[in-house]
Amino acid sequence: YLARDYVGAQAALPFALLDQISLIGTPARVADRLQAYHEVGVTNLTFTAVGNTIDERIASVRTMAEVLDMSGCAS
């Protein structure tokens, strides 16, 4: 990664690890994972809006808000 070999750095991380430490997948899957985190007492998560444009990032935030509602964890 520090050598700017982003493809190599990405290949070095097993998908299983990324899956354990990230909320990735379909909105329904992410909502299920949020619920599982909630059930074990997780109270804080970090969200990064993804996208190449501001409109894509706004859409990412909106999707995450919908997923949070789907999870039933929003307070």
N, CA, C, O and CB atoms as a CASP TS submission, in Angstrom:
PFRMAT TS
TARGET T0000
AUTHOR 0000-0000-0000
METHOD Language model
MODEL 1
PARENT N/A
ATOM      1  N   TYR     1       0.826  -1.192   0.000  1.00  0.00           N
ATOM      2  CA  TYR     1       0.000   0.000   0.000  1.00  0.00           C
ATOM      3  C   TYR     1       0.869   1.255   0.000  1.00  0.00           C
ATOM      4  O   TYR     1       0.648   2.166  -0.798  1.00  0.00           O
ATOM      5  CB  TYR     1      -0.939  -0.001   1.208  1.00  0.00           C
ATOM      6  N   LEU     2       1.861   1.303   0.897  1.00  0.00           N
ATOM      7  CA  LEU     2       2.703   2.499   0.975  1.00  0.00           C
ATOM      8  C   LEU     2       3.512   2.704  -0.292  1.00  0.00           C
ATOM      9  O   LEU     2       3.902   3.828  -0.608  1.00  0.00           O
ATOM     10  CB  LEU     2       3.638   2.410   2.168  1.00  0.00           C
ATOM     11  N   ALA     3       3.768   1.618  -1.024  1.00  0.00           N
ATOM     12  CA  ALA     3       4.485   1.723  -2.294  1.00  0.00           C
ATOM     13  C   ALA     3       3.524   2.039  -3.443  1.00  0.00           C
ATOM     14  O   ALA     3       3.906   2.003  -4.613  1.00  0.00           O
ATOM     15  CB  ALA     3       5.249   0.421  -2.585  1.00  0.00           C
ATOM     16  N   ARG     4       2.289   2.344  -3.097  1.00  0.00           N
ATOM     17  CA  ARG     4       1.229   2.656  -4.059  1.00  0.00           C
ATOM     18  C   ARG     4       0.848   1.453  -4.924  1.00  0.00           C
ATOM     19  O   ARG     4       0.323   1.613  -6.027  1.00  0.00           O
ATOM     20  CB  ARG     4       1.665   3.805  -4.951  1.00  0.00           C
ATOM     21  N   ASP     5       1.113   0.261  -4.420  1.00  0.00           N
ATOM     22  CA  ASP     5       0.683  -0.966  -5.091  1.00  0.00           C
ATOM     23  C   ASP     5      -0.691  -1.327  -4.540  1.00  0.00           C
ATOM     24  O   ASP     5      -0.833  -2.267  -3.758  1.00  0.00           O
ATOM     25  CB  ASP     5       1.716  -2.144  -4.878  1.00  0.00           C
ATOM     26  N   TYR     6      -1.690  -0.574  -4.955  1.00  0.00           N
ATOM     27  CA  TYR     6      -3.028  -0.730  -4.401  1.00  0.00           C
ATOM     28  C   TYR     6      -3.654  -2.069  -4.783  1.00  0.00           C
ATOM     29  O   TYR     6      -4.373  -2.672  -3.986  1.00  0.00           O
ATOM     30  CB  TYR     6      -3.915   0.404  -4.866  1.00  0.00           C
ATOM     31  N   VAL     7      -3.383  -2.528  -5.994  1.00  0.00           N
ATOM     32  CA  VAL     7      -3.914  -3.822  -6.416  1.00  0.00           C
ATOM     33  C   VAL     7      -3.300  -4.928  -5.567  1.00  0.00           C
ATOM     34  O   VAL     7      -4.006  -5.828  -5.113  1.00  0.00           O
ATOM     35  CB  VAL     7      -3.637  -4.070  -7.919  1.00  0.00           C
ATOM     36  N   GLY     8      -1.991  -4.865  -5.353  1.00  0.00           N
ATOM     37  CA  GLY     8      -1.321  -5.853  -4.517  1.00  0.00           C
ATOM     38  C   GLY     8      -1.798  -5.797  -3.079  1.00  0.00           C
ATOM     39  O   GLY     8      -1.985  -6.834  -2.442  1.00  0.00           O
ATOM     40  N   ALA     9      -1.995  -4.601  -2.571  1.00  0.00           N
ATOM     41  CA  ALA     9      -2.478  -4.449  -1.194  1.00  0.00           C
ATOM     42  C   ALA     9      -3.882  -5.019  -1.060  1.00  0.00           C
ATOM     43  O   ALA     9      -4.200  -5.685  -0.074  1.00  0.00           O
ATOM     44  CB  ALA     9      -2.463  -2.965  -0.770  1.00  0.00           C
ATOM     45  N   GLN    10      -4.711  -4.757  -2.045  1.00  0.00           N
ATOM     46  CA  GLN    10      -6.073  -5.287  -2.016  1.00  0.00           C
ATOM     47  C   GLN    10      -6.056  -6.810  -2.065  1.00  0.00           C
ATOM     48  O   GLN    10      -6.820  -7.462  -1.353  1.00  0.00           O
ATOM     49  CB  GLN    10      -6.897  -4.728  -3.188  1.00  0.00           C
ATOM     50  N   ALA    11      -5.197  -7.375  -2.892  1.00  0.00           N
ATOM     51  CA  ALA    11      -5.115  -8.830  -3.017  1.00  0.00           C
ATOM     52  C   ALA    11      -4.603  -9.481  -1.738  1.00  0.00           C
ATOM     53  O   ALA    11      -4.896 -10.648  -1.475  1.00  0.00           O
ATOM     54  CB  ALA    11      -4.213  -9.206  -4.182  1.00  0.00           C
ATOM     55  N   ALA    12      -3.844  -8.738  -0.944  1.00  0.00           N
ATOM     56  CA  ALA    12      -3.269  -9.290   0.286  1.00  0.00           C
ATOM     57  C   ALA    12      -4.294  -9.416   1.406  1.00  0.00           C
ATOM     58  O   ALA    12      -4.052 -10.115   2.390  1.00  0.00           O
ATOM     59  CB  ALA    12      -2.119  -8.427   0.751  1.00  0.00           C
ATOM     60  N   LEU    13      -5.422  -8.753   1.269  1.00  0.00           N
ATOM     61  CA  LEU    13      -6.460  -8.810   2.308  1.00  0.00           C
ATOM     62  C   LEU    13      -7.506  -9.850   1.933  1.00  0.00           C
ATOM     63  O   LEU    13      -8.192  -9.700   0.921  1.00  0.00           O
ATOM     64  CB  LEU    13      -7.126  -7.419   2.507  1.00  0.00           C
ATOM     65  N   PRO    14      -7.635 -10.889   2.723  1.00  0.00           N
ATOM     66  CA  PRO    14      -8.652 -11.896   2.413  1.00  0.00           C
ATOM     67  C   PRO    14     -10.058 -11.312   2.534  1.00  0.00           C
ATOM     68  O   PRO    14     -10.325 -10.487   3.408  1.00  0.00           O
ATOM     69  CB  PRO    14      -8.503 -13.109   3.343  1.00  0.00           C
ATOM     70  N   PHE    15     -10.945 -11.746   1.653  1.00  0.00           N
ATOM     71  CA  PHE    15     -12.317 -11.256   1.685  1.00  0.00           C
ATOM     72  C   PHE    15     -12.962 -11.525   3.040  1.00  0.00           C
ATOM     73  O   PHE    15     -13.727 -10.698   3.536  1.00  0.00           O
ATOM     74  CB  PHE    15     -13.140 -11.904   0.573  1.00  0.00           C
ATOM     75  N   ALA    16     -12.660 -12.668   3.638  1.00  0.00           N
ATOM     76  CA  ALA    16     -13.260 -13.008   4.939  1.00  0.00           C
ATOM     77  C   ALA    16     -12.926 -11.953   5.987  1.00  0.00           C
ATOM     78  O   ALA    16     -13.773 -11.617   6.816  1.00  0.00           O
ATOM     79  CB  ALA    16     -12.774 -14.392   5.415  1.00  0.00           C
ATOM     80  N   LEU    17     -11.706 -11.427   5.962  1.00  0.00           N
ATOM     81  CA  LEU    17     -11.329 -10.373   6.906  1.00  0.00           C
ATOM     82  C   LEU    17     -12.133  -9.106   6.634  1.00  0.00           C
ATOM     83  O   LEU    17     -12.695  -8.511   7.553  1.00  0.00           O
ATOM     84  CB  LEU    17      -9.816 -10.077   6.817  1.00  0.00           C
ATOM     85  N   LEU    18     -12.183  -8.703   5.382  1.00  0.00           N
ATOM     86  CA  LEU    18     -12.952  -7.505   5.028  1.00  0.00           C
ATOM     87  C   LEU    18     -14.416  -7.662   5.419  1.00  0.00           C
ATOM     88  O   LEU    18     -15.049  -6.715   5.886  1.00  0.00           O
ATOM     89  CB  LEU    18     -12.837  -7.217   3.525  1.00  0.00           C
ATOM     90  N   ASP    19     -14.943  -8.861   5.224  1.00  0.00           N
ATOM     91  CA  ASP    19     -16.336  -9.120   5.564  1.00  0.00           C
ATOM     92  C   ASP    19     -16.573  -9.017   7.067  1.00  0.00           C
ATOM     93  O   ASP    19     -17.647  -8.596   7.496  1.00  0.00           O
ATOM     94  CB  ASP    19     -16.753 -10.497   5.064  1.00  0.00           C
ATOM     95  N   GLN    20     -15.583  -9.396   7.868  1.00  0.00           N
ATOM     96  CA  GLN    20     -15.733  -9.337   9.320  1.00  0.00           C
ATOM     97  C   GLN    20     -15.642  -7.920   9.869  1.00  0.00           C
ATOM     98  O   GLN    20     -16.271  -7.605  10.879  1.00  0.00           O
ATOM     99  CB  GLN    20     -14.689 -10.193   9.976  1.00  0.00           C
ATOM    100  N   ILE    21     -14.866  -7.066   9.214  1.00  0.00           N
ATOM    101  CA  ILE    21     -14.627  -5.732   9.765  1.00  0.00           C
ATOM    102  C   ILE    21     -15.365  -4.621   9.022  1.00  0.00           C
ATOM    103  O   ILE    21     -15.261  -3.450   9.386  1.00  0.00           O
ATOM    104  CB  ILE    21     -13.157  -5.440   9.750  1.00  0.00           C
ATOM    105  N   SER    22     -16.111  -4.992   7.981  1.00  0.00           N
ATOM    106  CA  SER    22     -16.804  -3.990   7.170  1.00  0.00           C
ATOM    107  C   SER    22     -18.263  -4.371   6.994  1.00  0.00           C
ATOM    108  O   SER    22     -18.628  -5.543   7.091  1.00  0.00           O
ATOM    109  CB  SER    22     -16.126  -3.833   5.799  1.00  0.00           C
ATOM    110  N   LEU    23     -19.071  -3.396   6.740  1.00  0.00           N
ATOM    111  CA  LEU    23     -20.469  -3.642   6.391  1.00  0.00           C
ATOM    112  C   LEU    23     -20.566  -3.549   4.876  1.00  0.00           C
ATOM    113  O   LEU    23     -20.736  -2.465   4.317  1.00  0.00           O
ATOM    114  CB  LEU    23     -21.447  -2.618   7.101  1.00  0.00           C
ATOM    115  N   ILE    24     -20.456  -4.697   4.223  1.00  0.00           N
ATOM    116  CA  ILE    24     -20.475  -4.733   2.765  1.00  0.00           C
ATOM    117  C   ILE    24     -21.529  -5.727   2.304  1.00  0.00           C
ATOM    118  O   ILE    24     -21.821  -6.710   2.986  1.00  0.00           O
ATOM    119  CB  ILE    24     -19.082  -5.106   2.196  1.00  0.00           C
ATOM    120  N   GLY    25     -22.091  -5.455   1.140  1.00  0.00           N
ATOM    121  CA  GLY    25     -23.085  -6.360   0.581  1.00  0.00           C
ATOM    122  C   GLY    25     -24.347  -5.618   0.204  1.00  0.00           C
ATOM    123  O   GLY    25     -24.361  -4.395   0.062  1.00  0.00           O
ATOM    124  N   THR    26     -25.398  -6.385   0.049  1.00  0.00           N
ATOM    125  CA  THR    26     -26.690  -5.798  -0.312  1.00  0.00           C
ATOM    126  C   THR    26     -27.234  -5.000   0.874  1.00  0.00           C
ATOM    127  O   THR    26     -26.820  -5.222   2.012  1.00  0.00           O
ATOM    128  CB  THR    26     -27.702  -6.903  -0.743  1.00  0.00           C
ATOM    129  N   PRO    27     -28.151  -4.081   0.617  1.00  0.00           N
ATOM    130  CA  PRO    27     -28.747  -3.354   1.742  1.00  0.00           C
ATOM    131  C   PRO    27     -29.345  -4.283   2.800  1.00  0.00           C
ATOM    132  O   PRO    27     -29.206  -4.029   3.996  1.00  0.00           O
ATOM    133  CB  PRO    27     -29.821  -2.414   1.233  1.00  0.00           C
ATOM    134  N   ALA    28     -30.005  -5.351   2.370  1.00  0.00           N
ATOM    135  CA  ALA    28     -30.598  -6.285   3.343  1.00  0.00           C
ATOM    136  C   ALA    28     -29.520  -6.960   4.188  1.00  0.00           C
ATOM    137  O   ALA    28     -29.693  -7.132   5.394  1.00  0.00           O
ATOM    138  CB  ALA    28     -31.441  -7.353   2.619  1.00  0.00           C
ATOM    139  N   ARG    29     -28.419  -7.338   3.564  1.00  0.00           N
ATOM    140  CA  ARG    29     -27.332  -7.982   4.306  1.00  0.00           C
ATOM    141  C   ARG    29     -26.703  -7.011   5.294  1.00  0.00           C
ATOM    142  O   ARG    29     -26.420  -7.377   6.434  1.00  0.00           O
ATOM    143  CB  ARG    29     -26.264  -8.519   3.343  1.00  0.00           C
ATOM    144  N   VAL    30     -26.486  -5.781   4.860  1.00  0.00           N
ATOM    145  CA  VAL    30     -25.908  -4.777   5.755  1.00  0.00           C
ATOM    146  C   VAL    30     -26.855  -4.504   6.919  1.00  0.00           C
ATOM    147  O   VAL    30     -26.406  -4.349   8.055  1.00  0.00           O
ATOM    148  CB  VAL    30     -25.606  -3.468   4.988  1.00  0.00           C
ATOM    149  N   ALA    31     -28.153  -4.444   6.654  1.00  0.00           N
ATOM    150  CA  ALA    31     -29.130  -4.241   7.733  1.00  0.00           C
ATOM    151  C   ALA    31     -29.064  -5.387   8.737  1.00  0.00           C
ATOM    152  O   ALA    31     -29.125  -5.158   9.945  1.00  0.00           O
ATOM    153  CB  ALA    31     -30.559  -4.117   7.159  1.00  0.00           C
ATOM    154  N   ASP    32     -28.942  -6.610   8.247  1.00  0.00           N
ATOM    155  CA  ASP    32     -28.811  -7.764   9.147  1.00  0.00           C
ATOM    156  C   ASP    32     -27.550  -7.668   9.991  1.00  0.00           C
ATOM    157  O   ASP    32     -27.571  -7.967  11.185  1.00  0.00           O
ATOM    158  CB  ASP    32     -28.801  -9.069   8.347  1.00  0.00           C
ATOM    159  N   ARG    33     -26.453  -7.252   9.371  1.00  0.00           N
ATOM    160  CA  ARG    33     -25.187  -7.117  10.100  1.00  0.00           C
ATOM    161  C   ARG    33     -25.280  -6.010  11.140  1.00  0.00           C
ATOM    162  O   ARG    33     -24.756  -6.151  12.245  1.00  0.00           O
ATOM    163  CB  ARG    33     -24.028  -6.830   9.128  1.00  0.00           C
ATOM    164  N   LEU    34     -25.947  -4.903  10.794  1.00  0.00           N
ATOM    165  CA  LEU    34     -26.156  -3.826  11.765  1.00  0.00           C
ATOM    166  C   LEU    34     -26.940  -4.339  12.967  1.00  0.00           C
ATOM    167  O   LEU    34     -26.606  -4.029  14.110  1.00  0.00           O
ATOM    168  CB  LEU    34     -26.896  -2.640  11.112  1.00  0.00           C
ATOM    169  N   GLN    35     -27.971  -5.114  12.710  1.00  0.00           N
ATOM    170  CA  GLN    35     -28.776  -5.676  13.794  1.00  0.00           C
ATOM    171  C   GLN    35     -27.918  -6.581  14.672  1.00  0.00           C
ATOM    172  O   GLN    35     -28.038  -6.543  15.896  1.00  0.00           O
ATOM    173  CB  GLN    35     -29.981  -6.459  13.231  1.00  0.00           C
ATOM    174  N   ALA    36     -27.061  -7.389  14.068  1.00  0.00           N
ATOM    175  CA  ALA    36     -26.189  -8.279  14.841  1.00  0.00           C
ATOM    176  C   ALA    36     -25.224  -7.473  15.711  1.00  0.00           C
ATOM    177  O   ALA    36     -25.001  -7.822  16.871  1.00  0.00           O
ATOM    178  CB  ALA    36     -25.400  -9.212  13.899  1.00  0.00           C
ATOM    179  N   TYR    37     -24.658  -6.413  15.169  1.00  0.00           N
ATOM    180  CA  TYR    37     -23.784  -5.546  15.973  1.00  0.00           C
ATOM    181  C   TYR    37     -24.568  -4.940  17.136  1.00  0.00           C
ATOM    182  O   TYR    37     -24.086  -4.896  18.268  1.00  0.00           O
ATOM    183  CB  TYR    37     -23.166  -4.421  15.096  1.00  0.00           C
ATOM    184  N   HIS    38     -25.770  -4.478  16.846  1.00  0.00           N
ATOM    185  CA  HIS    38     -26.623  -3.867  17.872  1.00  0.00           C
ATOM    186  C   HIS    38     -26.908  -4.857  19.006  1.00  0.00           C
ATOM    187  O   HIS    38     -26.873  -4.495  20.182  1.00  0.00           O
ATOM    188  CB  HIS    38     -27.949  -3.377  17.249  1.00  0.00           C
ATOM    189  N   GLU    39     -27.186  -6.093  18.640  1.00  0.00           N
ATOM    190  CA  GLU    39     -27.529  -7.115  19.633  1.00  0.00           C
ATOM    191  C   GLU    39     -26.386  -7.424  20.597  1.00  0.00           C
ATOM    192  O   GLU    39     -26.624  -7.835  21.733  1.00  0.00           O
ATOM    193  CB  GLU    39     -27.947  -8.383  18.933  1.00  0.00           C
ATOM    194  N   VAL    40     -25.139  -7.226  20.145  1.00  0.00           N
ATOM    195  CA  VAL    40     -24.003  -7.502  21.041  1.00  0.00           C
ATOM    196  C   VAL    40     -23.495  -6.238  21.723  1.00  0.00           C
ATOM    197  O   VAL    40     -22.466  -6.264  22.398  1.00  0.00           O
ATOM    198  CB  VAL    40     -22.863  -8.155  20.262  1.00  0.00           C
ATOM    199  N   GLY    41     -24.222  -5.122  21.546  1.00  0.00           N
ATOM    200  CA  GLY    41     -23.893  -3.921  22.293  1.00  0.00           C
ATOM    201  C   GLY    41     -23.051  -2.879  21.594  1.00  0.00           C
ATOM    202  O   GLY    41     -22.625  -1.911  22.224  1.00  0.00           O
ATOM    203  N   VAL    42     -22.798  -3.050  20.304  1.00  0.00           N
ATOM    204  CA  VAL    42     -22.048  -2.024  19.577  1.00  0.00           C
ATOM    205  C   VAL    42     -22.907  -0.771  19.505  1.00  0.00           C
ATOM    206  O   VAL    42     -24.073  -0.826  19.113  1.00  0.00           O
ATOM    207  CB  VAL    42     -21.645  -2.514  18.140  1.00  0.00           C
ATOM    208  N   THR    43     -22.317   0.365  19.890  1.00  0.00           N
ATOM    209  CA  THR    43     -23.070   1.621  19.895  1.00  0.00           C
ATOM    210  C   THR    43     -22.520   2.662  18.927  1.00  0.00           C
ATOM    211  O   THR    43     -23.178   3.672  18.676  1.00  0.00           O
ATOM    212  CB  THR    43     -23.083   2.195  21.281  1.00  0.00           C
ATOM    213  N   ASN    44     -21.331   2.437  18.380  1.00  0.00           N
ATOM    214  CA  ASN    44     -20.733   3.399  17.462  1.00  0.00           C
ATOM    215  C   ASN    44     -20.122   2.681  16.271  1.00  0.00           C
ATOM    216  O   ASN    44     -19.416   1.684  16.424  1.00  0.00           O
ATOM    217  CB  ASN    44     -19.673   4.246  18.178  1.00  0.00           C
ATOM    218  N   LEU    45     -20.399   3.197  15.093  1.00  0.00           N
ATOM    219  CA  LEU    45     -19.804   2.716  13.856  1.00  0.00           C
ATOM    220  C   LEU    45     -19.337   3.921  13.061  1.00  0.00           C
ATOM    221  O   LEU    45     -19.835   5.031  13.250  1.00  0.00           O
ATOM    222  CB  LEU    45     -20.811   1.853  13.035  1.00  0.00           C
ATOM    223  N   THR    46     -18.391   3.703  12.183  1.00  0.00           N
ATOM    224  CA  THR    46     -17.927   4.756  11.292  1.00  0.00           C
ATOM    225  C   THR    46     -18.437   4.466   9.890  1.00  0.00           C
ATOM    226  O   THR    46     -18.297   3.349   9.391  1.00  0.00           O
ATOM    227  CB  THR    46     -16.377   4.866  11.309  1.00  0.00           C
ATOM    228  N   PHE    47     -19.023   5.460   9.260  1.00  0.00           N
ATOM    229  CA  PHE    47     -19.541   5.327   7.899  1.00  0.00           C
ATOM    230  C   PHE    47     -18.769   6.274   6.998  1.00  0.00           C
ATOM    231  O   PHE    47     -18.550   7.435   7.342  1.00  0.00           O
ATOM    232  CB  PHE    47     -21.072   5.625   7.839  1.00  0.00           C
ATOM    233  N   THR    48     -18.359   5.770   5.846  1.00  0.00           N
ATOM    234  CA  THR    48     -17.705   6.597   4.843  1.00  0.00           C
ATOM    235  C   THR    48     -18.560   6.578   3.587  1.00  0.00           C
ATOM    236  O   THR    48     -18.796   5.519   3.006  1.00  0.00           O
ATOM    237  CB  THR    48     -16.256   6.098   4.548  1.00  0.00           C
ATOM    238  N   ALA    49     -19.017   7.736   3.173  1.00  0.00           N
ATOM    239  CA  ALA    49     -19.802   7.831   1.942  1.00  0.00           C
ATOM    240  C   ALA    49     -18.874   7.618   0.755  1.00  0.00           C
ATOM    241  O   ALA    49     -17.827   8.256   0.650  1.00  0.00           O
ATOM    242  CB  ALA    49     -20.532   9.209   1.840  1.00  0.00           C
ATOM    243  N   VAL    50     -19.268   6.715  -0.136  1.00  0.00           N
ATOM    244  CA  VAL    50     -18.432   6.422  -1.293  1.00  0.00           C
ATOM    245  C   VAL    50     -19.061   7.012  -2.542  1.00  0.00           C
ATOM    246  O   VAL    50     -20.278   7.175  -2.628  1.00  0.00           O
ATOM    247  CB  VAL    50     -18.227   4.904  -1.454  1.00  0.00           C
ATOM    248  N   GLY    51     -18.217   7.326  -3.499  1.00  0.00           N
ATOM    249  CA  GLY    51     -18.665   7.856  -4.774  1.00  0.00           C
ATOM    250  C   GLY    51     -17.634   8.798  -5.342  1.00  0.00           C
ATOM    251  O   GLY    51     -16.831   9.382  -4.614  1.00  0.00           O
ATOM    252  N   ASN    52     -17.665   8.936  -6.648  1.00  0.00           N
ATOM    253  CA  ASN    52     -16.721   9.821  -7.325  1.00  0.00           C
ATOM    254  C   ASN    52     -17.220  11.255  -7.413  1.00  0.00           C
ATOM    255  O   ASN    52     -16.438  12.179  -7.632  1.00  0.00           O
ATOM    256  CB  ASN    52     -16.435   9.303  -8.709  1.00  0.00           C
ATOM    257  N   THR    53     -18.519  11.437  -7.242  1.00  0.00           N
ATOM    258  CA  THR    53     -19.096  12.781  -7.319  1.00  0.00           C
ATOM    259  C   THR    53     -19.876  13.061  -6.038  1.00  0.00           C
ATOM    260  O   THR    53     -20.175  12.147  -5.270  1.00  0.00           O
ATOM    261  CB  THR    53     -20.018  12.928  -8.572  1.00  0.00           C
ATOM    262  N   ILE    54     -20.193  14.298  -5.822  1.00  0.00           N
ATOM    263  CA  ILE    54     -20.975  14.655  -4.638  1.00  0.00           C
ATOM    264  C   ILE    54     -22.353  13.993  -4.693  1.00  0.00           C
ATOM    265  O   ILE    54     -22.875  13.568  -3.662  1.00  0.00           O
ATOM    266  CB  ILE    54     -21.119  16.191  -4.525  1.00  0.00           C
ATOM    267  N   ASP    55     -22.940  13.904  -5.878  1.00  0.00           N
ATOM    268  CA  ASP    55     -24.248  13.255  -5.996  1.00  0.00           C
ATOM    269  C   ASP    55     -24.170  11.773  -5.629  1.00  0.00           C
ATOM    270  O   ASP    55     -25.081  11.242  -4.994  1.00  0.00           O
ATOM    271  CB  ASP    55     -24.792  13.414  -7.420  1.00  0.00           C
ATOM    272  N   GLU    56     -23.086  11.107  -6.027  1.00  0.00           N
ATOM    273  CA  GLU    56     -22.912   9.699  -5.662  1.00  0.00           C
ATOM    274  C   GLU    56     -22.721   9.546  -4.156  1.00  0.00           C
ATOM    275  O   GLU    56     -23.222   8.593  -3.559  1.00  0.00           O
ATOM    276  CB  GLU    56     -21.712   9.094  -6.410  1.00  0.00           C
ATOM    277  N   ARG    57     -22.010  10.466  -3.551  1.00  0.00           N
ATOM    278  CA  ARG    57     -21.808  10.406  -2.097  1.00  0.00           C
ATOM    279  C   ARG    57     -23.115  10.666  -1.346  1.00  0.00           C
ATOM    280  O   ARG    57     -23.396  10.018  -0.338  1.00  0.00           O
ATOM    281  CB  ARG    57     -20.741  11.427  -1.663  1.00  0.00           C
ATOM    282  N   ILE    58     -23.897  11.600  -1.834  1.00  0.00           N
ATOM    283  CA  ILE    58     -25.202  11.870  -1.220  1.00  0.00           C
ATOM    284  C   ILE    58     -26.092  10.638  -1.335  1.00  0.00           C
ATOM    285  O   ILE    58     -26.789  10.284  -0.384  1.00  0.00           O
ATOM    286  CB  ILE    58     -25.885  13.096  -1.885  1.00  0.00           C
ATOM    287  N   ALA    59     -26.074   9.988  -2.489  1.00  0.00           N
ATOM    288  CA  ALA    59     -26.856   8.759  -2.670  1.00  0.00           C
ATOM    289  C   ALA    59     -26.385   7.682  -1.703  1.00  0.00           C
ATOM    290  O   ALA    59     -27.197   6.915  -1.185  1.00  0.00           O
ATOM    291  CB  ALA    59     -26.748   8.253  -4.123  1.00  0.00           C
ATOM    292  N   SER    60     -25.088   7.618  -1.458  1.00  0.00           N
ATOM    293  CA  SER    60     -24.534   6.649  -0.509  1.00  0.00           C
ATOM    294  C   SER    60     -25.055   6.912   0.898  1.00  0.00           C
ATOM    295  O   SER    60     -25.411   5.978   1.616  1.00  0.00           O
ATOM    296  CB  SER    60     -22.998   6.699  -0.522  1.00  0.00           C
ATOM    297  N   VAL    61     -25.099   8.170   1.289  1.00  0.00           N
ATOM    298  CA  VAL    61     -25.617   8.530   2.617  1.00  0.00           C
ATOM    299  C   VAL    61     -27.104   8.181   2.709  1.00  0.00           C
ATOM    300  O   VAL    61     -27.556   7.656   3.726  1.00  0.00           O
ATOM    301  CB  VAL    61     -25.397  10.047   2.904  1.00  0.00           C
ATOM    302  N   ARG    62     -27.850   8.465   1.669  1.00  0.00           N
ATOM    303  CA  ARG    62     -29.284   8.142   1.674  1.00  0.00           C
ATOM    304  C   ARG    62     -29.507   6.633   1.780  1.00  0.00           C
ATOM    305  O   ARG    62     -30.379   6.172   2.517  1.00  0.00           O
ATOM    306  CB  ARG    62     -29.962   8.687   0.401  1.00  0.00           C
ATOM    307  N   THR    63     -28.709   5.876   1.035  1.00  0.00           N
ATOM    308  CA  THR    63     -28.830   4.418   1.109  1.00  0.00           C
ATOM    309  C   THR    63     -28.531   3.930   2.511  1.00  0.00           C
ATOM    310  O   THR    63     -29.235   3.064   3.029  1.00  0.00           O
ATOM    311  CB  THR    63     -27.891   3.742   0.105  1.00  0.00           C
ATOM    312  N   MET    64     -27.493   4.476   3.134  1.00  0.00           N
ATOM    313  CA  MET    64     -27.149   4.046   4.491  1.00  0.00           C
ATOM    314  C   MET    64     -28.260   4.403   5.469  1.00  0.00           C
ATOM    315  O   MET    64     -28.540   3.632   6.388  1.00  0.00           O
ATOM    316  CB  MET    64     -25.825   4.685   4.939  1.00  0.00           C
ATOM    317  N   ALA    65     -28.892   5.545   5.291  1.00  0.00           N
ATOM    318  CA  ALA    65     -30.015   5.921   6.163  1.00  0.00           C
ATOM    319  C   ALA    65     -31.167   4.932   6.000  1.00  0.00           C
ATOM    320  O   ALA    65     -31.796   4.543   6.984  1.00  0.00           O
ATOM    321  CB  ALA    65     -30.496   7.361   5.847  1.00  0.00           C
ATOM    322  N   GLU    66     -31.444   4.527   4.766  1.00  0.00           N
ATOM    323  CA  GLU    66     -32.496   3.537   4.520  1.00  0.00           C
ATOM    324  C   GLU    66     -32.138   2.196   5.158  1.00  0.00           C
ATOM    325  O   GLU    66     -32.992   1.535   5.750  1.00  0.00           O
ATOM    326  CB  GLU    66     -32.726   3.360   3.006  1.00  0.00           C
ATOM    327  N   VAL    67     -30.871   1.799   5.033  1.00  0.00           N
ATOM    328  CA  VAL    67     -30.410   0.536   5.621  1.00  0.00           C
ATOM    329  C   VAL    67     -30.533   0.590   7.140  1.00  0.00           C
ATOM    330  O   VAL    67     -30.937  -0.390   7.766  1.00  0.00           O
ATOM    331  CB  VAL    67     -28.946   0.240   5.209  1.00  0.00           C
ATOM    332  N   LEU    68     -30.191   1.714   7.725  1.00  0.00           N
ATOM    333  CA  LEU    68     -30.316   1.860   9.176  1.00  0.00           C
ATOM    334  C   LEU    68     -31.776   1.709   9.603  1.00  0.00           C
ATOM    335  O   LEU    68     -32.066   1.058  10.607  1.00  0.00           O
ATOM    336  CB  LEU    68     -29.762   3.228   9.634  1.00  0.00           C
ATOM    337  N   ASP    69     -32.685   2.304   8.849  1.00  0.00           N
ATOM    338  CA  ASP    69     -34.114   2.132   9.138  1.00  0.00           C
ATOM    339  C   ASP    69     -34.529   0.668   8.999  1.00  0.00           C
ATOM    340  O   ASP    69     -35.275   0.152   9.831  1.00  0.00           O
ATOM    341  CB  ASP    69     -34.961   3.010   8.200  1.00  0.00           C
ATOM    342  N   MET    70     -34.044  -0.004   7.944  1.00  0.00           N
ATOM    343  CA  MET    70     -34.364  -1.420   7.732  1.00  0.00           C
ATOM    344  C   MET    70     -33.896  -2.281   8.896  1.00  0.00           C
ATOM    345  O   MET    70     -34.547  -3.266   9.248  1.00  0.00           O
ATOM    346  CB  MET    70     -33.733  -1.917   6.436  1.00  0.00           C
ATOM    347  N   SER    71     -32.769  -1.910   9.490  1.00  0.00           N
ATOM    348  CA  SER    71     -32.175  -2.723  10.554  1.00  0.00           C
ATOM    349  C   SER    71     -32.978  -2.660  11.846  1.00  0.00           C
ATOM    350  O   SER    71     -32.894  -3.561  12.680  1.00  0.00           O
ATOM    351  CB  SER    71     -30.752  -2.273  10.818  1.00  0.00           C
ATOM    352  N   GLY    72     -33.759  -1.592  12.009  1.00  0.00           N
ATOM    353  CA  GLY    72     -34.506  -1.410  13.247  1.00  0.00           C
ATOM    354  C   GLY    72     -33.658  -0.886  14.389  1.00  0.00           C
ATOM    355  O   GLY    72     -34.103  -0.867  15.537  1.00  0.00           O
ATOM    356  N   CYS    73     -32.444  -0.461  14.088  1.00  0.00           N
ATOM    357  CA  CYS    73     -31.523   0.006  15.139  1.00  0.00           C
ATOM    358  C   CYS    73     -31.527   1.514  15.305  1.00  0.00           C
ATOM    359  O   CYS    73     -30.919   2.029  16.244  1.00  0.00           O
ATOM    360  CB  CYS    73     -30.119  -0.452  14.835  1.00  0.00           C
ATOM    361  N   ALA    74     -32.195   2.229  14.421  1.00  0.00           N
ATOM    362  CA  ALA    74     -32.198   3.690  14.508  1.00  0.00           C
ATOM    363  C   ALA    74     -32.971   4.121  15.744  1.00  0.00           C
ATOM    364  O   ALA    74     -34.021   3.567  16.069  1.00  0.00           O
ATOM    365  CB  ALA    74     -32.814   4.323  13.231  1.00  0.00           C
ATOM    366  N   SER    75     -32.432   5.112  16.420  1.00  0.00           N
ATOM    367  CA  SER    75     -33.146   5.595  17.607  1.00  0.00           C
ATOM    368  C   SER    75     -33.473   7.058  17.475  1.00  0.00           C
ATOM    369  O   SER    75     -34.074   7.641  18.378  1.00  0.00           O
ATOM    370  CB  SER    75     -32.326   5.360  18.870  1.00  0.00           C
TER
END
